Structures are given as structure tokens and as C-alpha cells.
Amino acid sequence: MPTPMRPPLDGLKRQLDRARAEGRPRDGFIRETFVLPRTDARLKAQEWFDRWPKQAYWTSIESWFERPNDVIEFTIRRLPAAD
């Protein structure tokens, strides 16, 4: 029994290339990723929440990972302007 042929993926490749070229998600949030020692990471997160309050900018820690040597990598996001 012959192996079925794979469908062409040209359209999918073009769509992925376009999305990657734009560089960031189109959900309206501004994101920034930091890799800092734990105490500095806490201070940086607090700085963001003080500068862009959660209630107005929907500021939140989107993801975080604990790296070796007590280093935290985290991505924080917020809206560009308060409404």
C-alpha cells in the first residue's frame, strides 16, 4: 500500500511568515520579558504595577519561570493606555 502524499503547505507557510514578520501578537498588549535575580524581579514587577496600575492598564504577569541560581524569567504585560 503506497504512502499517501502530503498536502501542499505553501499557504500555511505564507501565513506563518506574515505573522512572524509582524513581530508581536495583535491583542493590543505591550509585553516585556525580564531575567533577573529574585529580589530584583520583585522590585521590577512592583515598579510596573506602581507605574501602570492593574485596574487601569490590566497589568499582569503573563508567565514566569524559575531559573537556576534563584533567577526569575518573567513576562509582564499591560495595555498601552488607560481608558
Distance bins in CASP14 RR format, pairs under 12 A and 6 or more apart:
PFRMAT RR
TARGET T0000
AUTHOR 0000-0000-0000
RMODE 2
METHOD distances of the structure
MODEL  1
6 12 0 0 0 0 0 1 0 0 0 0 0
8 14 0 0 0 0 0 1 0 0 0 0 0
9 15 0 0 0 0 0 1 0 0 0 0 0
9 16 0 0 0 0 1 0 0 0 0 0 0
9 17 0 0 0 0 0 1 0 0 0 0 0
10 16 0 0 0 0 0 1 0 0 0 0 0
10 17 0 0 0 0 0 1 0 0 0 0 0
11 17 0 0 0 0 1 0 0 0 0 0 0
11 18 0 0 0 0 0 1 0 0 0 0 0
12 18 0 0 0 0 0 1 0 0 0 0 0
12 19 0 0 0 0 0 1 0 0 0 0 0
13 19 0 0 0 0 0 1 0 0 0 0 0
13 20 0 0 0 0 0 1 0 0 0 0 0
14 20 0 0 0 0 0 1 0 0 0 0 0
14 21 0 0 0 0 0 1 0 0 0 0 0
15 21 0 0 0 0 0 1 0 0 0 0 0
15 22 0 0 0 0 0 1 0 0 0 0 0
16 22 0 0 0 0 0 1 0 0 0 0 0
16 23 0 0 0 0 0 1 0 0 0 0 0
17 23 0 0 0 0 0 1 0 0 0 0 0
18 26 0 0 0 0 0 1 0 0 0 0 0
19 25 0 0 0 0 1 0 0 0 0 0 0
19 26 0 0 0 0 1 0 0 0 0 0 0
23 31 0 0 0 0 0 1 0 0 0 0 0
24 30 0 0 0 0 1 0 0 0 0 0 0
24 31 1 0 0 1 0 0 0 0 0 0 0
24 32 0 0 0 0 0 1 0 0 0 0 0
24 33 0 0 0 0 0 1 0 0 0 0 0
24 75 0 0 0 0 0 1 0 0 0 0 0
24 77 0 0 0 0 0 1 0 0 0 0 0
24 80 0 0 0 0 0 1 0 0 0 0 0
25 31 1 0 0 1 0 0 0 0 0 0 0
25 62 0 0 0 0 0 1 0 0 0 0 0
25 75 0 0 0 0 0 1 0 0 0 0 0
25 77 0 0 0 0 1 0 0 0 0 0 0
27 58 0 0 0 0 0 1 0 0 0 0 0
27 62 0 0 0 0 0 1 0 0 0 0 0
27 77 0 0 0 0 1 0 0 0 0 0 0
27 78 0 0 0 0 0 1 0 0 0 0 0
27 79 0 0 0 0 1 0 0 0 0 0 0
27 80 0 0 0 0 0 1 0 0 0 0 0
28 57 0 0 0 0 0 1 0 0 0 0 0
28 58 0 0 0 0 0 1 0 0 0 0 0
28 77 0 0 0 0 1 0 0 0 0 0 0
28 78 0 0 0 0 1 0 0 0 0 0 0
28 79 1 0 0 1 0 0 0 0 0 0 0
28 80 1 0 0 1 0 0 0 0 0 0 0
28 81 0 0 0 0 0 1 0 0 0 0 0
29 52 0 0 0 0 0 1 0 0 0 0 0
29 57 0 0 0 0 1 0 0 0 0 0 0
29 58 1 0 0 1 0 0 0 0 0 0 0
29 59 0 0 0 0 1 0 0 0 0 0 0
29 60 0 0 0 0 1 0 0 0 0 0 0
29 62 0 0 0 0 1 0 0 0 0 0 0
29 75 0 0 0 0 0 1 0 0 0 0 0
29 76 0 0 0 0 1 0 0 0 0 0 0
29 77 1 0 1 0 0 0 0 0 0 0 0
29 78 1 0 0 1 0 0 0 0 0 0 0
29 79 1 0 0 1 0 0 0 0 0 0 0
29 80 0 0 0 0 1 0 0 0 0 0 0
29 81 0 0 0 0 0 1 0 0 0 0 0
30 48 0 0 0 0 0 1 0 0 0 0 0
30 52 0 0 0 0 1 0 0 0 0 0 0
30 57 0 0 0 0 1 0 0 0 0 0 0
30 58 0 0 0 0 0 1 0 0 0 0 0
30 59 0 0 0 0 1 0 0 0 0 0 0
30 60 0 0 0 0 0 1 0 0 0 0 0
30 62 0 0 0 0 0 1 0 0 0 0 0
30 75 0 0 0 0 0 1 0 0 0 0 0
30 76 0 0 0 0 1 0 0 0 0 0 0
30 77 1 0 0 1 0 0 0 0 0 0 0
30 78 1 0 1 0 0 0 0 0 0 0 0
30 79 1 0 0 1 0 0 0 0 0 0 0
30 80 1 0 1 0 0 0 0 0 0 0 0
30 81 0 0 0 0 1 0 0 0 0 0 0
31 48 0 0 0 0 0 1 0 0 0 0 0
31 59 0 0 0 0 0 1 0 0 0 0 0
31 60 0 0 0 0 0 1 0 0 0 0 0
31 61 0 0 0 0 0 1 0 0 0 0 0
31 62 1 0 0 1 0 0 0 0 0 0 0
31 63 0 0 0 0 1 0 0 0 0 0 0
31 74 0 0 0 0 0 1 0 0 0 0 0
31 75 1 0 1 0 0 0 0 0 0 0 0
31 76 1 0 0 1 0 0 0 0 0 0 0
31 77 1 0 1 0 0 0 0 0 0 0 0
31 78 0 0 0 0 1 0 0 0 0 0 0
31 79 0 0 0 0 0 1 0 0 0 0 0
31 80 0 0 0 0 0 1 0 0 0 0 0
32 44 0 0 0 0 1 0 0 0 0 0 0
32 45 0 0 0 0 0 1 0 0 0 0 0
32 47 0 0 0 0 0 1 0 0 0 0 0
32 48 0 0 0 0 1 0 0 0 0 0 0
32 52 0 0 0 0 0 1 0 0 0 0 0
32 59 0 0 0 0 0 1 0 0 0 0 0
32 61 0 0 0 0 0 1 0 0 0 0 0
32 62 0 0 0 0 1 0 0 0 0 0 0
32 73 0 0 0 0 0 1 0 0 0 0 0
32 74 0 0 0 0 1 0 0 0 0 0 0
32 75 1 0 0 1 0 0 0 0 0 0 0
32 76 1 0 1 0 0 0 0 0 0 0 0
32 77 1 0 0 1 0 0 0 0 0 0 0
32 78 0 0 0 0 1 0 0 0 0 0 0
33 41 0 0 0 0 0 1 0 0 0 0 0
33 44 0 0 0 0 0 1 0 0 0 0 0
33 61 0 0 0 0 0 1 0 0 0 0 0
33 62 0 0 0 0 1 0 0 0 0 0 0
33 63 0 0 0 0 1 0 0 0 0 0 0
33 64 0 0 0 0 1 0 0 0 0 0 0
33 65 0 0 0 0 0 1 0 0 0 0 0
33 72 0 0 0 0 0 1 0 0 0 0 0
33 73 1 0 0 1 0 0 0 0 0 0 0
33 74 1 0 0 1 0 0 0 0 0 0 0
33 75 1 0 1 0 0 0 0 0 0 0 0
33 76 0 0 0 0 1 0 0 0 0 0 0
33 77 0 0 0 0 1 0 0 0 0 0 0
34 40 0 0 0 0 1 0 0 0 0 0 0
34 41 1 0 0 1 0 0 0 0 0 0 0
34 42 0 0 0 0 0 1 0 0 0 0 0
34 43 0 0 0 0 0 1 0 0 0 0 0
34 44 1 0 1 0 0 0 0 0 0 0 0
34 45 0 0 0 0 1 0 0 0 0 0 0
34 47 0 0 0 0 0 1 0 0 0 0 0
34 48 0 0 0 0 1 0 0 0 0 0 0
34 61 0 0 0 0 0 1 0 0 0 0 0
34 62 0 0 0 0 0 1 0 0 0 0 0
34 63 0 0 0 0 0 1 0 0 0 0 0
34 64 0 0 0 0 1 0 0 0 0 0 0
34 65 0 0 0 0 0 1 0 0 0 0 0
34 67 0 0 0 0 0 1 0 0 0 0 0
34 71 0 0 0 0 0 1 0 0 0 0 0
34 72 1 0 0 1 0 0 0 0 0 0 0
34 73 1 0 0 1 0 0 0 0 0 0 0
34 74 1 0 1 0 0 0 0 0 0 0 0
34 75 1 0 0 1 0 0 0 0 0 0 0
34 76 1 0 0 1 0 0 0 0 0 0 0
35 41 0 0 0 0 1 0 0 0 0 0 0
35 44 0 0 0 0 0 1 0 0 0 0 0
35 64 0 0 0 0 0 1 0 0 0 0 0
35 65 0 0 0 0 1 0 0 0 0 0 0
35 66 0 0 0 0 0 1 0 0 0 0 0
35 67 1 0 0 1 0 0 0 0 0 0 0
35 68 0 0 0 0 0 1 0 0 0 0 0
35 69 0 0 0 0 0 1 0 0 0 0 0
35 70 0 0 0 0 0 1 0 0 0 0 0
35 71 1 0 0 1 0 0 0 0 0 0 0
35 72 1 0 0 1 0 0 0 0 0 0 0
35 73 1 0 1 0 0 0 0 0 0 0 0
35 74 0 0 0 0 1 0 0 0 0 0 0
35 75 0 0 0 0 0 1 0 0 0 0 0
36 42 0 0 0 0 1 0 0 0 0 0 0
36 43 0 0 0 0 1 0 0 0 0 0 0
36 44 1 0 0 1 0 0 0 0 0 0 0
36 45 0 0 0 0 1 0 0 0 0 0 0
36 47 0 0 0 0 0 1 0 0 0 0 0
36 64 0 0 0 0 0 1 0 0 0 0 0
36 65 0 0 0 0 0 1 0 0 0 0 0
36 66 0 0 0 0 0 1 0 0 0 0 0
36 67 0 0 0 0 1 0 0 0 0 0 0
36 69 0 0 0 0 0 1 0 0 0 0 0
36 70 0 0 0 0 0 1 0 0 0 0 0
36 71 1 0 0 1 0 0 0 0 0 0 0
36 72 1 0 0 1 0 0 0 0 0 0 0
36 73 0 0 0 0 1 0 0 0 0 0 0
36 74 0 0 0 0 1 0 0 0 0 0 0
36 76 0 0 0 0 0 1 0 0 0 0 0
37 43 0 0 0 0 1 0 0 0 0 0 0
37 44 0 0 0 0 0 1 0 0 0 0 0
37 66 0 0 0 0 0 1 0 0 0 0 0
37 67 0 0 0 0 1 0 0 0 0 0 0
37 68 0 0 0 0 0 1 0 0 0 0 0
37 69 0 0 0 0 1 0 0 0 0 0 0
37 70 1 0 0 1 0 0 0 0 0 0 0
37 71 1 0 1 0 0 0 0 0 0 0 0
37 72 1 0 0 1 0 0 0 0 0 0 0
37 73 0 0 0 0 0 1 0 0 0 0 0
38 44 0 0 0 0 0 1 0 0 0 0 0
38 45 0 0 0 0 0 1 0 0 0 0 0
38 64 0 0 0 0 0 1 0 0 0 0 0
38 66 0 0 0 0 1 0 0 0 0 0 0
38 67 0 0 0 0 1 0 0 0 0 0 0
38 68 0 0 0 0 0 1 0 0 0 0 0
38 69 0 0 0 0 1 0 0 0 0 0 0
38 70 1 0 1 0 0 0 0 0 0 0 0
38 71 1 0 0 1 0 0 0 0 0 0 0
38 72 1 0 1 0 0 0 0 0 0 0 0
38 73 0 0 0 0 0 1 0 0 0 0 0
38 74 0 0 0 0 0 1 0 0 0 0 0
39 45 0 0 0 0 0 1 0 0 0 0 0
39 46 0 0 0 0 0 1 0 0 0 0 0
39 70 0 0 0 0 1 0 0 0 0 0 0
39 71 0 0 0 0 0 1 0 0 0 0 0
39 72 0 0 0 0 1 0 0 0 0 0 0
40 46 0 0 0 0 0 1 0 0 0 0 0
40 47 0 0 0 0 0 1 0 0 0 0 0
40 70 0 0 0 0 0 1 0 0 0 0 0
40 71 0 0 0 0 1 0 0 0 0 0 0
40 72 0 0 0 0 1 0 0 0 0 0 0
40 74 0 0 0 0 0 1 0 0 0 0 0
41 47 0 0 0 0 0 1 0 0 0 0 0
41 48 0 0 0 0 0 1 0 0 0 0 0
41 61 0 0 0 0 1 0 0 0 0 0 0
41 64 0 0 0 0 1 0 0 0 0 0 0
41 65 0 0 0 0 0 1 0 0 0 0 0
41 66 0 0 0 0 1 0 0 0 0 0 0
41 67 0 0 0 0 0 1 0 0 0 0 0
41 70 0 0 0 0 1 0 0 0 0 0 0
41 71 0 0 0 0 1 0 0 0 0 0 0
41 72 1 0 1 0 0 0 0 0 0 0 0
41 73 0 0 0 0 1 0 0 0 0 0 0
41 74 1 0 0 1 0 0 0 0 0 0 0
41 75 0 0 0 0 0 1 0 0 0 0 0
41 76 0 0 0 0 1 0 0 0 0 0 0
42 48 0 0 0 0 0 1 0 0 0 0 0
42 49 0 0 0 0 0 1 0 0 0 0 0
42 61 0 0 0 0 0 1 0 0 0 0 0
42 64 0 0 0 0 0 1 0 0 0 0 0
42 70 0 0 0 0 0 1 0 0 0 0 0
42 72 0 0 0 0 1 0 0 0 0 0 0
42 74 0 0 0 0 0 1 0 0 0 0 0
43 49 0 0 0 0 0 1 0 0 0 0 0
43 50 0 0 0 0 0 1 0 0 0 0 0
43 72 0 0 0 0 0 1 0 0 0 0 0
44 50 0 0 0 0 0 1 0 0 0 0 0
44 51 0 0 0 0 0 1 0 0 0 0 0
44 61 0 0 0 0 0 1 0 0 0 0 0
44 64 0 0 0 0 0 1 0 0 0 0 0
44 72 0 0 0 0 1 0 0 0 0 0 0
44 73 0 0 0 0 0 1 0 0 0 0 0
44 74 0 0 0 0 1 0 0 0 0 0 0
44 75 0 0 0 0 0 1 0 0 0 0 0
44 76 1 0 0 1 0 0 0 0 0 0 0
45 51 0 0 0 0 0 1 0 0 0 0 0
45 52 0 0 0 0 0 1 0 0 0 0 0
45 54 0 0 0 0 0 1 0 0 0 0 0
45 59 0 0 0 0 1 0 0 0 0 0 0
45 60 0 0 0 0 0 1 0 0 0 0 0
45 61 1 0 0 1 0 0 0 0 0 0 0
45 62 0 0 0 0 0 1 0 0 0 0 0
45 64 0 0 0 0 1 0 0 0 0 0 0
45 72 0 0 0 0 1 0 0 0 0 0 0
45 74 1 0 0 1 0 0 0 0 0 0 0
45 75 0 0 0 0 0 1 0 0 0 0 0
45 76 1 0 0 1 0 0 0 0 0 0 0
45 77 0 0 0 0 0 1 0 0 0 0 0
45 78 0 0 0 0 0 1 0 0 0 0 0
46 52 0 0 0 0 0 1 0 0 0 0 0
46 53 0 0 0 0 0 1 0 0 0 0 0
46 54 0 0 0 0 0 1 0 0 0 0 0
46 59 0 0 0 0 0 1 0 0 0 0 0
46 61 0 0 0 0 0 1 0 0 0 0 0
46 76 0 0 0 0 0 1 0 0 0 0 0
47 59 0 0 0 0 0 1 0 0 0 0 0
47 76 0 0 0 0 1 0 0 0 0 0 0
47 78 0 0 0 0 0 1 0 0 0 0 0
48 54 0 0 0 0 1 0 0 0 0 0 0
48 57 0 0 0 0 1 0 0 0 0 0 0
48 58 0 0 0 0 0 1 0 0 0 0 0
48 59 1 0 1 0 0 0 0 0 0 0 0
48 60 0 0 0 0 1 0 0 0 0 0 0
48 61 0 0 0 0 1 0 0 0 0 0 0
48 62 0 0 0 0 0 1 0 0 0 0 0
48 74 0 0 0 0 0 1 0 0 0 0 0
48 75 0 0 0 0 0 1 0 0 0 0 0
48 76 1 0 1 0 0 0 0 0 0 0 0
48 77 0 0 0 0 1 0 0 0 0 0 0
48 78 1 0 0 1 0 0 0 0 0 0 0
49 55 0 0 0 0 0 1 0 0 0 0 0
49 56 0 0 0 0 0 1 0 0 0 0 0
49 57 0 0 0 0 1 0 0 0 0 0 0
49 58 0 0 0 0 0 1 0 0 0 0 0
49 59 1 0 1 0 0 0 0 0 0 0 0
49 60 0 0 0 0 1 0 0 0 0 0 0
49 61 0 0 0 0 1 0 0 0 0 0 0
49 76 0 0 0 0 1 0 0 0 0 0 0
49 77 0 0 0 0 0 1 0 0 0 0 0
49 78 0 0 0 0 1 0 0 0 0 0 0
50 57 0 0 0 0 0 1 0 0 0 0 0
50 59 0 0 0 0 1 0 0 0 0 0 0
51 57 0 0 0 0 1 0 0 0 0 0 0
51 59 0 0 0 0 1 0 0 0 0 0 0
51 76 0 0 0 0 0 1 0 0 0 0 0
51 78 0 0 0 0 1 0 0 0 0 0 0
51 82 0 0 0 0 0 1 0 0 0 0 0
52 58 0 0 0 0 1 0 0 0 0 0 0
52 59 1 0 1 0 0 0 0 0 0 0 0
52 60 0 0 0 0 0 1 0 0 0 0 0
52 76 0 0 0 0 1 0 0 0 0 0 0
52 77 0 0 0 0 1 0 0 0 0 0 0
52 78 1 0 1 0 0 0 0 0 0 0 0
52 79 0 0 0 0 1 0 0 0 0 0 0
52 80 0 0 0 0 1 0 0 0 0 0 0
52 81 0 0 0 0 1 0 0 0 0 0 0
52 82 1 0 0 1 0 0 0 0 0 0 0
53 59 1 0 0 1 0 0 0 0 0 0 0
53 60 0 0 0 0 0 1 0 0 0 0 0
53 78 0 0 0 0 1 0 0 0 0 0 0
53 79 0 0 0 0 0 1 0 0 0 0 0
53 82 0 0 0 0 1 0 0 0 0 0 0
54 60 1 0 0 1 0 0 0 0 0 0 0
54 61 0 0 0 0 0 1 0 0 0 0 0
54 76 0 0 0 0 0 1 0 0 0 0 0
54 77 0 0 0 0 0 1 0 0 0 0 0
54 78 0 0 0 0 1 0 0 0 0 0 0
54 79 0 0 0 0 0 1 0 0 0 0 0
54 82 0 0 0 0 0 1 0 0 0 0 0
55 78 0 0 0 0 0 1 0 0 0 0 0
55 79 0 0 0 0 0 1 0 0 0 0 0
55 82 0 0 0 0 1 0 0 0 0 0 0
55 83 0 0 0 0 0 1 0 0 0 0 0
56 78 0 0 0 0 1 0 0 0 0 0 0
56 79 0 0 0 0 1 0 0 0 0 0 0
56 80 0 0 0 0 0 1 0 0 0 0 0
56 81 0 0 0 0 1 0 0 0 0 0 0
56 82 1 1 0 0 0 0 0 0 0 0 0
56 83 1 0 0 1 0 0 0 0 0 0 0
57 76 0 0 0 0 0 1 0 0 0 0 0
57 77 0 0 0 0 1 0 0 0 0 0 0
57 78 1 0 1 0 0 0 0 0 0 0 0
57 79 1 0 1 0 0 0 0 0 0 0 0
57 80 0 0 0 0 1 0 0 0 0 0 0
57 81 1 0 0 1 0 0 0 0 0 0 0
57 82 1 0 1 0 0 0 0 0 0 0 0
57 83 0 0 0 0 1 0 0 0 0 0 0
58 76 0 0 0 0 0 1 0 0 0 0 0
58 77 1 0 0 1 0 0 0 0 0 0 0
58 78 1 0 0 1 0 0 0 0 0 0 0
58 79 1 0 1 0 0 0 0 0 0 0 0
58 80 0 0 0 0 0 1 0 0 0 0 0
58 81 0 0 0 0 0 1 0 0 0 0 0
58 82 0 0 0 0 1 0 0 0 0 0 0
58 83 0 0 0 0 1 0 0 0 0 0 0
59 75 0 0 0 0 0 1 0 0 0 0 0
59 76 1 0 0 1 0 0 0 0 0 0 0
59 77 1 0 0 1 0 0 0 0 0 0 0
59 78 1 0 1 0 0 0 0 0 0 0 0
59 79 0 0 0 0 1 0 0 0 0 0 0
59 80 0 0 0 0 0 1 0 0 0 0 0
59 82 0 0 0 0 0 1 0 0 0 0 0
60 74 0 0 0 0 0 1 0 0 0 0 0
60 75 0 0 0 0 1 0 0 0 0 0 0
60 76 1 0 0 1 0 0 0 0 0 0 0
60 77 1 0 0 1 0 0 0 0 0 0 0
60 78 1 0 0 1 0 0 0 0 0 0 0
60 79 0 0 0 0 0 1 0 0 0 0 0
61 72 0 0 0 0 1 0 0 0 0 0 0
61 73 0 0 0 0 0 1 0 0 0 0 0
61 74 1 0 1 0 0 0 0 0 0 0 0
61 75 1 0 0 1 0 0 0 0 0 0 0
61 76 1 0 1 0 0 0 0 0 0 0 0
61 77 0 0 0 0 1 0 0 0 0 0 0
61 78 0 0 0 0 0 1 0 0 0 0 0
62 73 0 0 0 0 0 1 0 0 0 0 0
62 74 1 0 0 1 0 0 0 0 0 0 0
62 75 1 0 1 0 0 0 0 0 0 0 0
62 76 1 0 0 1 0 0 0 0 0 0 0
62 77 1 0 1 0 0 0 0 0 0 0 0
62 78 0 0 0 0 1 0 0 0 0 0 0
63 72 0 0 0 0 0 1 0 0 0 0 0
63 73 0 0 0 0 1 0 0 0 0 0 0
63 74 1 0 0 1 0 0 0 0 0 0 0
63 75 1 0 1 0 0 0 0 0 0 0 0
63 76 0 0 0 0 1 0 0 0 0 0 0
63 77 0 0 0 0 1 0 0 0 0 0 0
64 71 0 0 0 0 0 1 0 0 0 0 0
64 72 1 0 1 0 0 0 0 0 0 0 0
64 73 1 0 0 1 0 0 0 0 0 0 0
64 74 1 1 0 0 0 0 0 0 0 0 0
64 75 1 0 0 1 0 0 0 0 0 0 0
64 76 0 0 0 0 1 0 0 0 0 0 0
65 71 0 0 0 0 1 0 0 0 0 0 0
65 72 1 0 0 1 0 0 0 0 0 0 0
65 73 1 0 1 0 0 0 0 0 0 0 0
65 74 1 0 0 1 0 0 0 0 0 0 0
65 75 0 0 0 0 1 0 0 0 0 0 0
66 72 1 0 0 1 0 0 0 0 0 0 0
66 73 0 0 0 0 1 0 0 0 0 0 0
66 74 0 0 0 0 1 0 0 0 0 0 0
67 73 1 0 1 0 0 0 0 0 0 0 0
67 74 0 0 0 0 0 1 0 0 0 0 0
END
